[in-house]
Amino acid sequence: MFGNNYNQVVVALKSNFSEKTAMRLLYKLEQQTIKFAHLSKQIIELTKEAEKRWLG
């Protein structure tokens, strides 16, 4: 699901903005996606730690 939405955003940016603007916005999207991935990993690690501590 996330990959499909990401691809749709890329297509929309390339269709509606100049190449330079689209590339700048794609760079920002990439940086936010990296942050999102790091946060997701932290959430998973904290969830496992909490489960171990409180349920294990």
C-alpha positions in Angstrom: 0.0 0.0 0.0 2.7 2.5 1.0 4.7 1.7 -2.2 1.7 2.3 -4.4 1.0 5.7 -2.8 4.6 6.7 -3.1 4.6 5.8 -6.8 1.4 7.9 -7.3 3.1 10.9 -5.6 6.1 10.5 -7.9 3.9 10.4 -11.0 1.9 13.4 -9.8 5.0 15.5 -9.0 6.5 14.8 -12.4 3.3 15.6 -14.2 2.4 18.8 -12.4 5.8 20.5 -11.7 8.9 21.4 -13.5 11.7 18.8 -13.4 13.7 21.0 -11.0 10.8 21.5 -8.6 9.8 17.8 -8.8 13.3 16.7 -8.0 13.5 19.0 -5.0 10.1 17.8 -3.7 11.1 14.1 -4.3 14.3 14.7 -2.3 12.2 16.1 0.6 9.8 13.1 0.3 12.8 10.7 0.4 14.2 12.4 3.5 10.8 12.2 5.3 10.4 8.5 4.2 13.8 7.7 5.8 12.8 9.4 9.0 9.5 7.5 8.9 11.4 4.2 8.5 13.6 5.0 11.5 10.7 5.9 13.6 8.9 2.7 12.6 11.9 0.7 13.6 12.1 2.4 17.0 8.4 1.8 17.6 8.8 -1.9 16.9 11.9 -2.1 19.2 10.1 -0.3 22.0 7.0 -2.5 21.6 9.1 -5.6 21.8 10.8 -4.2 24.9 7.5 -3.3 26.5 6.0 -6.8 25.8 9.1 -8.5 27.2 9.0 -6.3 30.3 5.3 -6.3 31.0 4.0 -9.4 29.4 6.9 -11.8 29.5 
